[in-house]
């Protein structure tokens, strides 16, 4: 049995967009939590994120039953979802070019495994501090990591929203990076779409979970604050609490 009580909730709002292309998944039974942000036109983006939310938890469960390591299970699940989305795009002309980001948390009795593809990030709020657990797979973020661009330059660069890794990407040659940590009482794992992340400094993750200890209230507060601050995107948040 897990030594901590794990509870989770999610919230998504369409915002100013005509349709919500975000999806989220809370599979409490198997400890899988996910946020996906679809791309490629209204119907296609929505379908891609829906596929990710359906496929990733199922494959993680299958790989764990097959005795894969948890980090391998998460990475393989993201790769299987990538292939499913590519196949769907090939078979349905209306879905051509579709893709989605995905950020997933997998909770086991002793550790939490986090993986992502795209620019939907994960954060850990612990003891009054916020730690970003993922990095974005945008061209500008990669250039910043390689020292070829400053963070300030990246904010206005024309490629700041161009992804080079995501689900539905034909050119992706490597599996997702998986990070893990042992959960502690009071921890909050926060998964968000970039419609939230782009309007939320680290300090706000700390203050909102302090004000809203229940995951549902926190998830709703994050999406609402992002919209109030001017986010023009769909906004989605999943909060996983360890108590």
CORWOGI-V199103 format. One record per residue. N is the residue number from 1. RES is the residue in one letter. NEAR is the number of other ideal C-beta (glycine too) atoms within 8 Angstrom. Layout:
BEGIN
{{N & RES & NEAR} {N & RES & NEAR}}
END
This chain:
BEGIN
{{1 & X & 3} {2 & X & 7} {3 & X & 4} {4 & X & 9} {5 & X & 6} {6 & X & 12} {7 & X & 10} {8 & X & 12} {9 & X & 12} {10 & X & 13} {11 & X & 11} {12 & X & 13} {13 & X & 11} {14 & X & 9} {15 & X & 11} {16 & X & 4} {17 & X & 10} {18 & X & 4} {19 & X & 7} {20 & X & 9} {21 & X & 14} {22 & X & 15} {23 & X & 15} {24 & X & 15} {25 & X & 12} {26 & X & 9} {27 & X & 9} {28 & X & 8} {29 & X & 4} {30 & X & 8} {31 & X & 10} {32 & X & 14} {33 & X & 18} {34 & X & 17} {35 & X & 17} {36 & X & 19} {37 & X & 17} {38 & X & 17} {39 & X & 14} {40 & X & 12} {41 & X & 7} {42 & X & 8} {43 & X & 8} {44 & X & 16} {45 & X & 15} {46 & X & 13} {47 & X & 12} {48 & X & 21} {49 & X & 15} {50 & X & 11} {51 & X & 14} {52 & X & 16} {53 & X & 13} {54 & X & 9} {55 & X & 12} {56 & X & 17} {57 & X & 14} {58 & X & 9} {59 & X & 13} {60 & X & 15} {61 & X & 10} {62 & X & 8} {63 & X & 12} {64 & X & 10} {65 & X & 6} {66 & X & 6} {67 & X & 4} {68 & X & 9} {69 & X & 5} {70 & X & 12} {71 & X & 10} {72 & X & 9} {73 & X & 14} {74 & X & 16} {75 & X & 12} {76 & X & 12} {77 & X & 16} {78 & X & 16} {79 & X & 10} {80 & X & 11} {81 & X & 15} {82 & X & 13} {83 & X & 8} {84 & X & 10} {85 & X & 16} {86 & X & 10} {87 & X & 8} {88 & X & 13} {89 & X & 13} {90 & X & 7} {91 & X & 6} {92 & X & 8} {93 & X & 4} {94 & X & 6} {95 & X & 14} {96 & X & 10} {97 & X & 8} {98 & X & 17} {99 & X & 14} {100 & X & 20} {101 & X & 16} {102 & X & 17} {103 & X & 17} {104 & X & 16} {105 & X & 15} {106 & X & 14} {107 & X & 11} {108 & X & 9} {109 & X & 5} {110 & X & 4} {111 & X & 9} {112 & X & 12} {113 & X & 13} {114 & X & 17} {115 & X & 15} {116 & X & 14} {117 & X & 14} {118 & X & 15} {119 & X & 13} {120 & X & 15} {121 & X & 15} {122 & X & 14} {123 & X & 13} {124 & X & 12} {125 & X & 12} {126 & X & 10} {127 & X & 5} {128 & X & 5} {129 & X & 7} {130 & X & 10} {131 & X & 8} {132 & X & 9} {133 & X & 10} {134 & X & 11} {135 & X & 7} {136 & X & 9} {137 & X & 13} {138 & X & 13} {139 & X & 10} {140 & X & 13} {141 & X & 12} {142 & X & 10} {143 & X & 11} {144 & X & 12} {145 & X & 7} {146 & X & 6} {147 & X & 5} {148 & X & 5} {149 & X & 10} {150 & X & 6} {151 & X & 7} {152 & X & 5} {153 & X & 9} {154 & X & 13} {155 & X & 7} {156 & X & 5} {157 & X & 10} {158 & X & 3} {159 & X & 8} {160 & X & 11} {161 & X & 6} {162 & X & 8} {163 & X & 14} {164 & X & 9} {165 & X & 9} {166 & X & 14} {167 & X & 17} {168 & X & 14} {169 & X & 12} {170 & X & 5} {171 & X & 5} {172 & X & 9} {173 & X & 3} {174 & X & 3} {175 & X & 7} {176 & X & 11} {177 & X & 5} {178 & X & 10} {179 & X & 9} {180 & X & 9} {181 & X & 9} {182 & X & 6} {183 & X & 11} {184 & X & 9} {185 & X & 6} {186 & X & 8} {187 & X & 11} {188 & X & 14} {189 & X & 15} {190 & X & 16} {191 & X & 17} {192 & X & 19} {193 & X & 15} {194 & X & 13} {195 & X & 17} {196 & X & 15} {197 & X & 11} {198 & X & 9} {199 & X & 10} {200 & X & 11} {201 & X & 4} {202 & X & 8} {203 & X & 7} {204 & X & 9} {205 & X & 12} {206 & X & 12} {207 & X & 8} {208 & X & 12} {209 & X & 13} {210 & X & 8} {211 & X & 6} {212 & X & 9} {213 & X & 7} {214 & X & 9} {215 & X & 12} {216 & X & 9} {217 & X & 9} {218 & X & 17} {219 & X & 14} {220 & X & 9} {221 & X & 11} {222 & X & 17} {223 & X & 15} {224 & X & 9} {225 & X & 12} {226 & X & 14} {227 & X & 11} {228 & X & 6} {229 & X & 7} {230 & X & 6} {231 & X & 12} {232 & X & 7} {233 & X & 10} {234 & X & 14} {235 & X & 17} {236 & X & 18} {237 & X & 18} {238 & X & 17} {239 & X & 17} {240 & X & 15} {241 & X & 12} {242 & X & 13} {243 & X & 7}}
END
